[in-house]
């Protein structure tokens, strides 16, 4: 039993190992990323706190200012002044001031930042992997910003292998010091501008603790970004609109006689009041736009990626991943269960269940993502279900091939081809064990064959016996019977099993009549050849019997047992006691099924050994359309 069922353990484990190898490939990671992105697109836009607005250096800014990049820093100083005039809580630059400019411009920027103490500047970390050495360079803001101890953070955004941004770098280590992105710096200084803000950050196992808010870490120093929607989910205002006050003319669209002064419109609407304001480039030409789960054709500016991270922390709305350790064992368990289930079902039914399991898991994963912010690996479970389903198909194919080969080998020599084909369609008919069913049995025996064999040489005996048995078996098979066994010169044939016949009794009677006719022809032939002839007797009985594979576990033996078979054997033997012309005796039970089709002669009512009730027996004279001569 263990050897028979060991495949339920071995095959799923092999399929599981194969799946684990696939899971480690770059192509698999690429697919998993795309599936992860789909979760965002299906979920759609999430509600924001509306505490964040973005000032975009966009196409309107370039056309309105009519100047080249980079813009003079005096304009940023004007912007800082106007934003604070409008009540901004915090101003965060996603623009790096890492090179000195005109002295007056730099001083104007520094003066504005000093006056309000709510400005976060930007630097960057450059990683160069082009050589065999990984070179990292920290590019800090200009010296005047550092000398006055202004708070600043990194603006680095690191893509995944497919170029999409899904994770936010929480810190970088350089020269044994930790440097943080502008998102972390913004949050650390949100309630009070603090030059010693780093003391508020605690790096702990699995998360960063900031203002008692635990930001979960994955891959060492990154967090999954909770995207709240596609580009422009957050309010955007053009940079040129913010600096367009009465003291400044936009060179591209305004003159002394025509002024828009759009800043006052924004001021009246209080769009910046108590808001975190992020400033960054949104035009494609400045190459600060990226692919994210929500982007299909339009890329997302880096400044908006920072905004999504800050919004996530403000809402305490973190994405967490399901443990890979637990997922490993879940995939293994699914492989074992699915293989067991699928191999014990028909392929069509197992296909239905495999699709049902896949859709159920995907629905579960989506529910956890939307309701609990838990990210389950989307593809491993569907993949292992598909793999085990394909494995079960191979199992079914091999099993069916073996069964077909066994059936053909076992039955093709003593069963009609059409019956063999029926068995091939339904091999379960031959499963080990028996079942009671109604059949018709035919016994045929040579009279006094022992004396015949003693008078002839073994070679002559075998030759004539082979000729006789070949002719009789051909008739049995032609009438859709099966040769159960040969017992010396005796033939035992079954009708109505393993494939049911419409009238097994009639098929057996037709066989007996044709055997009798063929025997007469053989006798005439042998007489002409100068050979001795012999006679045969045939008995036919119909009734219930236990039929099936009644052999051992090692040897297959499809046969029938029971009183019906015993009675038939005794009927055949009664041909020695009663002088019948055809030498064919049938029981009353067989006659009940064929009386409309045959002519019979009542012989006697006899008690046979093992039977208390007498049985009426009849000589089968002929089939009404096939007379015996």
N, C-alpha and C positions, 0 to 999 in steps of 0.2 A: 504493500500500500504506500509506503514511504517513497519507493522508487517511482511508483506511478504518479505521485503527486508532487514530486520534488520540483517540477517545472514551475509550479505556482510560486516558488521562492526564487529559483535561479534566474528565470527569464526576466521577471520584473527588476531584479537587481542589476542585471546586465543592461536593461533599457535605462535604468536610473543612472548608471555610470556613464552611459552614452550621453544622456541628457546633461549631466554635470560637465562633461567635456565641452558640449555645445555652449553651455552657459558661460564658459570662460572666454569665448571668442569675441573679438571686436564687433563682428557682425551682429552677434546676439545683443551686446550692449547697445548697439545702434537701434535695434528693433525695440528693446525695452524702453529706451529713451522716447521713441516715437509713441509707444503705447502710453507712457506717462504723460506726454504732451496732450494726448487725446482726452485724458481725464479733465484737464482744464477747459478744453474747448467744449466738451459735453456739459460740464458744470456751468460754464458761462461766467458772467460778471458777478463779482461779490460787492456788497455794499462797503464803502469806505467811511472813515470818520470825518472826512472833508477837512481835516486839519492840515493837509499838505497841498500846496500849489506849486506849480512849476513855471519859472520864467524861462522861455525858450529863445535861444539865439537861432532864429528860424529864417526862412526865406524873406519874410516881411521885414525882419530886422536889417538884413543886408540891403534890401531895396530901399528902405526908408533912410538908413544911415549913409548909403552910397559910399561905403569905404571898404577897404580890404581887411582881411583877418590877419593878425589879432586886432581887436578894437583897442583904442587907447584906454588905459586904466582909469583915467579921469571919468569915463562914462560909468564904470563900475562904482566909483565913489559916489557919483550922482544917484545911481540906482540904490546904493545902501541908504543914502539920506532919504530918498523918496519912500523906500520900503518902511523905514522906521517912522517916517512921518505918517504912513498909512497903518501903523500899528503892528507890523510883523513881529512875531515872537522870536523867530530865529532865521538867519540867512545862511544858507549852506551852498558853497561853491563846488560845482563839479567841473570847474575850470582851474587848471593849474597855473599859478603865477610862480614859475620856477626860474625865470630869467629876468634880470633887471631891465627896466625900461627907462623912459625919461624920468629924471629925478623928480620933477614936479608931479608927474602922473603917479609915481609910486608913493610920494608923500601924501597926495590927495587921498589915495586908497587907504593908506595906513591911518590917516587922521579920521576918516569916516568910521573905520572899524574901531578905533580907540574911543570914539565918542559914545558909541552905543553898546559895545561889548556883547554882541550877539551874533558875531560873524564866525563861521567855520571855513577855514581855507583848505586848500587841497595840495597834496603832493602825490608821488607815485613810486611804485617799486617796479623796476624793469628787470625781467628775467630773460637772459639770452641763452637759448639752447642750441644755437647754430654750430658751436664748436663741441669738442668732446668734453669740455668743461662747462658746467652750469655756472654762468656768471650772473650775479644779482647786483643791481645798482639801486640805491635809494636816492631818489631825487626829491629834495625838500623844497619848500617855498623859499622865496627870496630872503636874504638875510634880514631886511627890516621887519618882516613878518615874524621871523624866529626870534629876533632880538627883543621884540616887545612881548614875546611869549604868547602870541595868539594861538588859539587852538586850531589844529589842522589834522586832516586825516587822509588816508590813501583813497584813490579813485580807481584802483585796479579792479577789473572785472575779468574773471577767468572762465573761458568757455569749456564745455565738455568736448569729447572727442569729435562730435559732429558739428561743433561751432555754435551750439545753442547755450544760452545762459540759464541754468537752472539752480545754481548754488551761489551763495554769497560768501566771500572770504571774510571771516570774522577777525582775523589777526594775521600778521606776518612777523616772523622773527628775523632780526637783522642785527648783527653785532651784539648778540646776547640781550637785545632789547626788543620789546614788543611794540609794534606799530599797528594802528587800528584804522579801519575804513571810515569814511565820512559819515556813514550811517550810524556806526557805534559812537563816534564822537558827538554827533548831533544828539543822540538819545542821552548820552552821559551829561550833556550840558543843557538839556531841554528846560529844566526847571530853574536852574541857576548857572550862569556862566562861571565856570570854575577852572582856574589854571592848573589845578591839581586833580583834574577829573579822572585820571587813570587809577587813582586810589579807590574809585567806586566800582572798578571792574575786577572780578575774581574769576580766574580760569579754574574750573573744576572738571572732574571726570564726567564727560558726556555733555557738558553745557557750559555756557558763560553766564555768570550771575551779574546782572546790571540793574541797579535799583530794585533788588529783590525779584527781578524778572529773569527767569531761567530760559536762555536761548539755547535750544538743543543743537549739539554739534554732530556732524557726520563727516567721515573722511578726515578726521583730525582737526581741521580748522575751518570748516565750512558749515553753512546751514542751508537747508532747502528754502528757496524763496517762494512765499505764498503770493502768487500773482493774482491781482484783483480784476484784471481785465486786459484787453488789448491796448495798444498805444493810445494815449490821450484819455485813459480812464480817469486820470487826475486832471484837474483844471489847469489849462495852459494859458499863459499870457505872453505876448511878444515882448522881448527885451526893449525894443524901440518904444513900445507903449508906456513902459514904466518910466523911462527917462524923458518922455515927451511932456515936459512941463513948460511953463511960460518963459523960463530962462534958457530954454534950449530949443533950437530949430532943427527939425529933422531934415538934413540936406537933400534927401531924395524926394520929399513930398511937400515940404513946407517952405514958405517965404515970409518976409516981414509982413506982407499983406494977407497971407493965408496961413493960419495956424490952427492945428487941431487940438493940441494940448490934451491928449487922450488920458494922461495920468490922472487928471482931475475927475474924469468919469469913473476910473477905477477907485479913486479915493472916496468918492461919494458912495459907491456900492460896498465899500468896506471888504473888498475881496481878499485883502492881505491881513486884516485885523486878527491878531492872535494866531496866526498861521505859521507853520514851518515852510519857508520859501526856499526851494532848491533852484539853482541857476545852472543851466547846462546847454550845450549845443544839440540841436535836433536836426540840422540839415545833414544830408547824406555826405556832402562834400568834405565835412570835417571828420568823417570816419569814426564817429562816436555813437554808432547805431548797431544794434545786435539782434540776433534771432532769439526768440523766446518761445515757450509753449503756445502763446497766443498769436504769434506772428505767422502769417502765411505769405502775404505779398509785402506788407508794410513792416519795416523793422522798428524795434523799440529803442529810443535813445537811452544812453547809459544813465542819464540823470533820472529817468523814470524807473529804471531798475533799482536805483538807490531809494527812490520814493516807495516802491513796493516793499522793500525790506523794512523801512522805517514804519510804514503802515502796519505791517505784520506784527512788529514788536508793540506798537501802540495798542493794537487790539488783542495782544497776547494770543495770536492766532497762528501758532507754529505748526508746520508740517513735520511729522515724525515718520520714520521708516520702521517697518516690521522687522523683527530680528532675523537676520540671515541664518542664524543658527537654528531657530525654530522652523524656518521655511525649508531648510535642508531636510529635516525629518518629516515634515508634512508632505513634501514632494515624494519622498520614499514611501510613505504610508499610502499616498494616493496611487502610486505605481502598483503596489501590492494589491490594494483593494480593486482597482479598476481592472487589472489583468485577471483576477479571480472572477469578477463579475462578467467581463466581456467574453471570456473563454467558455463560460457556462450559458451563454445566450446565443441566439442566432445573430449573425452579423448585422442584419437590418435593425433588429431591436437594440443591439449594443451601440449601433451608430446613433440611434435616437437618444439613448441614455448618455452617450459621450457628449453630444451637442447640448443636452440638458444640463449636464454637470458643468460644461464650459460656460454656458450663459449664466448659470447660477453663481459660479465663482466670480465672473466679471461683474455681475450685479452686486455681489457682496463687496468686492473691492471698490467699486464706485460708491457704494453706500458708506463704507468706512472713510473714503476720501472726502466726501462731501459733508458727512455728519460728525466725523471724529478726527479729521485731519490726519488720519493714519494712511500711509502709502504702502500698500501691499504690492509686491512684485507681480505685475500683471500676467506675464507670459509663461513662467515656469509651470504653473498648474495646467493651463490649457495645453501646453506643449507635451507634458508627460501623459496627459489623457489621450492626446492624439497618437503619441508614440505607442502607448500600451494598446490602444485600439488597433493600430496597424500590426502590432505584435500578435494580438489575438487573431487577426485575419490570417497571418502566417500560420499560427497554430491550427486554426480551423482548416486551412488549405492542406497542411501536412497530414492532419488527422483524416481529412476526407480522402486524400490521395492514398493513404495507407488502407483505409477502409475499402476504397474502390479496388485497389490492388488485391486485397485479401478476398473480397467477394468474387472478383473475376477468377482468381486462382482456385477458390474453393468450389464455386458452383458452375463455372462455364462448361465443364465436361459432363455434368449430369442434370442440367436444368436448361429450359428453353431460353434463348437469348433475350426475349422480351421480358421474361421474369427476372433475369439478371439485371436488366436495365431498371426494372421497378425497384429492385433491392438497392441499386446504386442511388436512386432518388431518395430512398428512405432506409439508410443503413441501421437505424435503431431497431428495425425488425429483428436484427441478429444479435442484439445485446445479450450478454451472458445471463442465463436463467431461462425458465420456461413460463408459458402462460397457457391456460386452457382455452381451446378453441375447437370448433367443429371442422373435421377434415374427413377425407376419404382415403382409405388405405388399400393398396393392392399388393398381394403376395403372389409370386409366381415361382413354381418349383418344378424341377425335372423329375419325372417318375423313375425310380430305381436307378438313379445316376451312379450309385455306388457300384452296382453290378456292371454298369456300362463301362465305368472307368477301369474295373478289374480286367475286363476283356480286351482293352485297348492299351496301346502304349501311352505313356505320359504325354508324348509330343502330339499324338493324334487326339487325345482327350482335350488337351489345352487348345489345340487348333479349332476343333469343332465347338468347344465351349465359348471361345472368343468370338467366333462367327455368330453363334446364337445370341450371346449377351449383347453384342454390338447392335444387332437388328432390333432386339427388344427395347434396349435403352433409347434408340432413335425414335421408336414409336411413343414411348413414355414422354420423352421431351417434347415431341411434336404436339402432344395433347396437353401441354402445360403442366405436366407432373414433374416431380423431382425424384431422382433415384436416391433413396435414403442410404441404402447399403446393399452390398453383396454378401451373402453368407454361403460361401461355396458356390453352388449352382442356383441358389435361391436369390430372388430379387425382391426387395421391399421398396415400394414407391409410394409417395405421398402426393395428394392433390388438395389444393386450397390453402397451401402454406408454402413458403412464408408470405406469398402474395395471394390474397383471397381470389377465388374464382366464383363466377356467377352460379355455376352448378358443378361442384367438384365431383359429385357422384357420377354425373353423365360423362365427364371427362375421363374418369377411371373406366367406366363401362366401354366407352369408345376405344380406349387403349386396349382393354382385354380382348374385344372383338377383333381389332386389327392385329394384335399379337397372335390370336388364334389363326387368322387368315395367313399371316406371314409364316407361322410355324408350319402350316400345311404346305406352303410353297417350298420352304426349306427341306421338308421331308421328301418331297418329290425330287428336288435337286440332288439331295444326298443319295437317294436310291439310284438315280441315273449315274452317279459317280461311284456306285458300289460301296457306299458307306452304310453302316448301321444307323438306324434312326432311333429316336426316343420320343416320349410323350411328355407333355407338361400339364400341370394343373394350376388354376388361378382362383384366388379367393378375393372378394371385395367386400369391405364393410365401411359404413359411414357412422360417425358419432363423435363425441367429445374426446379429446386427448390433450395431454400436456405436451406442448410443442415448443421447441426452442433449442438454444445452445446448451445442451445438457452434458457436455464434456467437462473436462477439468480445466483449471486455469492454464495448463500447459497445452492441452490438445483440444481443438475445436471439434465439436460433434453436433451437427444440427440434426435432430431426430425427434421422434414422438414416442411417448410411452402411455400405457393405460389399458383398460379393458377393451377399448375399441381395437387396438392393435393386436391384443391377444386373441380376440374373437376372430379377427381376419385371418390370422395364422392358422387357426383351427379349421376355418371354412376351407382354406386351400387344401388342408390335409384330408378333408372329407371327400375330396375327389377320388380317393382310393376306395371309399366305401360305397359310393353311389355311381352307378353307370350313367354318365351324362355324355351326350354327344359332343358338346363344346368344351367340356372340362372346365367350365367357368361357373362358380357358385357365388351368388351374392346374398346378402342378408336382407331381411325385411326392412331394415333401417335404410339401406341403400335404395331399395325398391320404392320407398316413399318419395324419393326425389326424382326418380326416372321413369315411373310407370307409364307416363304419357309418351315416352320416347322409345321404349324397348318392348320386346316380346320375351316372356319368361315362362318357365314351366315349374309349377310347385313341386318340390322334391319331398320335403318332410318338415316336421317340427321337432327339433332336436334340442337336447340339453348338452351343452358343451362343458368341459371341465372348468370349474370356477364360477359357473352361472347356475342360479337356482331356477330361473325362469327359462322356459323353452323358447327357442328362437326359430322362426320360420325361415327356411332357406329355399332358394330358387336357382334353377339353372337359367343363366342368361343365354337365350336362344339367338337373338340378334338385335341390333339397333334397327329400327324400322326402315331406315334408309340405307342400312349397310348389312344385308343378309349374309349369314355364314354358309358357305358351301363346302 
